[in-house]
Amino acid sequence: MIGISMKHLRYFDALARLGHFGRAADDCSISQPALSVQIKELEDLLGASLVERSARQIRLTTFGEEFALRVKEILRSVDELGDLARASQAPLAGRLRIGVIPTVAPYLLPDVIKQLTLRFPGIDLRPREAVTQKLIEDLLEGRLDVAIVALPVSEPALFETPLFSEEFILVRPPEDADKPVPNPEMLQEMRLLLLEEGHCFRDQALSFCNLSGTVARNMMEGSSLSTLVQMVGAGIGVTLIPEMAVPIETRSATVSVARLPAPHPSRTIGMVWRKTSPLDGQFARVADVVREAGQRCVSPK
């Protein structure tokens, strides 16, 4: 086994995770032939095949699947050793891989990046936008350090801290501005525009309106809040958006906005990270910065 390097392990981890030599090579910022050479070299060192190769895809061998699990554990432990060293440093410095859900990132992330850079000049921020399920998966597998998501996530391996709450705001055509604000039962009868499946904000909106997933599949969908608001401006229907999105998303659309009647639908935004991370103290300081930025984003009641 002598001769196996961290480079071998990281390259194989990317291949096992992505299931494709080309995508794995891009992920590792090397050429595909170079990645193939490294994987073959690792197999020679191990004396066993890790992947079954075909023209269109690769498949891990039985040994390769078991080896991939061990490699993932090794890489996570090595990363935590680096974090342990960073935890002894003050102030917070080095790489911080931070994930953010799409219904928060455009509105909160610019201020968060600005404030973190000002307060911790040595920090190397690596932001990533993805839906909650992907962020949690990347956190658990050590590809992210922290994530800003809607709580709760209810994952036993993760610590979660609430940061701030915000209401859901109704967006409707301008001619509806003087009409009574509909309650959840009335919204069920309206043409409600939703985000695509996979977005937690979609599920929260459905829950507020007491709508099932079966009904939702027959509704009009958009890939982003911007698309939904523009569709409302075109007279197609109504939608719900988080409070922090209102100033930006309604700036270029002819729509009216209204707060919904009590009990006001809302969500809690928080930050999560692995309970085993040695950087717990530093992450708490990052959470304070995010909390302050969130409070600036959400208008006073």
Secondary structure, 3 states (H helix, E strand, C coil): CCCCCHHHHHHHHHHHHHCCHHHHHHHHCCCHHHHHHHHHHHHHHHCCCCEEECCCCEEECHHHHHHHHHHHHHHHHHHHHHHHHHHCCCCCCEEEEEEECCCCHHHHHHHHHHHHHHHCCCEEEEEEECCHHHHHHHHHCCCCCEEEEEECCCCCCEEEEEEEEEEEEEEECHHHCCCCCCCHHHHHCCCEEEECCCCHHHHHHHHHCCCCHHHHCCCCEECCHHHHHHHHHCCCCEEEEEHHHHHHHCCCCCCEEEECCCCCCEEEEEEEEECCCCCHHHHHHHHHHHHHHHHHHCCCC
